[in-house]
Amino acid sequence: MEIPQKFNKLRRMNIMERKNAWKKYTEEEKAAVFAYGDEYRQFISDCKTERECVTELKKRAIAAGFQDMEAVIAKGITLKAGDRVFADNKGKSFAMYIIGQKPMEEGMNILGAHIDSPRLDLKQNPLYEDTDMALLDTHYYGGVKKYQWVTLPLAMHGVIAKKDGSVVTINIGEKPEDPVFGVSDLLIHLSADQLEKKAAKVIEGEALDILVGSMPLEAKTEEEKKTKELVQANVLKILKDAYGVEEEDFLSAEIEIVPAGPARDYGFDRSMIMGYGHDDRVCAYPSFSAIVEMEKPERTSVCLLVDKEEIGSVGATGMESRFFENMTAEVMNACGDYNELKLRRALQNSKVLSSDVSAAFDPNYPGVMEKKNAAYFGRGLVFNKYTGSRGKSGSNDAGAEYVAEIRRIMDDNQVYFQTAELGKVDQGGGGTIAYILGNYNMQVIDSGVAVLNMHAPWEIISKADLYEAKCGYKAFLKDA
């Protein structure tokens, strides 16, 4: 009997539908999922900037037996198969290598992710006083919905570099005893005109100023008595007393304004994590975990964590820089196997998982997704054959043969995975670092973890997807 065409279509959809990973776990495996979730949750609570990520991961890398490439180069150390090295690029990006059994010329297995996240940055001349209130002027970083950043408790993280060469670390708003800061919003009673605006204009970028004080300085000296802006002066006195910095030091500061407080378990079942910066530390952390757990790989294993992805991967610490290429040359040289042609071959023969988050299907907003090609919570690591926007603009489009190889690796290692696009074709889109690595003629595919509320101050992920990402990254390093 011939099956009607409409039932054939339903059958095909069921075959292609990916299973929920929670259903496969034993109690012991489920405990491992929750334990890894706790470990990650603590990491993103403590590391809210790219600098903090590099500082923490460098400590962990050293504890795991990785040597600093600066020392390797300075001492003329010869590297051999199994050796572990890392490179710190200006405290904002980080590369780790485990030398493989095979020559690097035959290619590397690379996990790439980014460690910057959308936020508010202080301007270089930020402090001012208005009607007995002291405020700090900001410039938002990355793609944000500006209205999401008002009336939240915010913290300050970053550094202030002084002319004498010293660097002061700032972290205010995370401890229970710390003050927090914030951007005020218009009260509902007087919001008639504001509520008529489009969402993009409800809060303007220049209105994202941080309220930091309202108490005037108690003027004691003649100079202080002449000061008109005493609230501003009081804030400066507090900063000088606590950190030894002057107002002019803001010129050489990098202060990031981020949501205050730790990441939290989410849901009655604690199956999810709400936190700041899942994009893209939810991919960076399991990438780091995967390489740390690797032993004696056939091909050289690499974990590459970069900055500036949210603004186009630009600058010395972004993926567009020559840092990775140069450091790979240094590693090959330390192995006694460098020349320019071998470096080109090493890059061209490499295979990459360009790890970045995917948009999770949200039942509150189903209209922007095409259900058969969406990412879902609990269904594992997400692979995007292509990203980009509309007609795949700005995308790396992975070859079918490479996609087939990745499918085989995941299935052979019993890793749950799913495939997705970033929403409906004409809804918008986004990009990753994949195309930049693809410029070396590498095999590259986008992979990552599904996220709800992407680019919001508080994002949400599934612990199962986080765990499957780590398992998938380990399988890739081992078998690609």
KAZICOR-V539030 format. One record per helix or strand. SS is the DSSP state (H for helix, E for strand). FROM is the first residue (numbers start at 1). LEN is the number of residues. If there is no record, write none. Layout:
SS;FROM;LEN  SS;FROM;LEN
This chain:
H;5;12  H;21;4  H;27;20  H;50;14  E;67;2  H;69;7  E;84;6  E;93;6  H;104;3  E;108;7  E;119;12  E;133;9  H;146;4  E;154;8  E;167;6  E;181;2  H;188;3  H;194;3  H;199;4  H;205;3  E;210;4  H;222;5  H;230;14  H;247;6  E;253;7  E;264;3  E;272;4  H;278;15  E;300;8  H;309;3  E;318;1  H;323;12  H;340;9  E;351;5  E;358;3  H;363;6  H;371;3  E;375;1  E;381;4  E;388;2  E;393;1  H;400;13  E;417;3  E;429;2  H;434;5  E;443;6  E;450;3  E;459;4  H;463;17
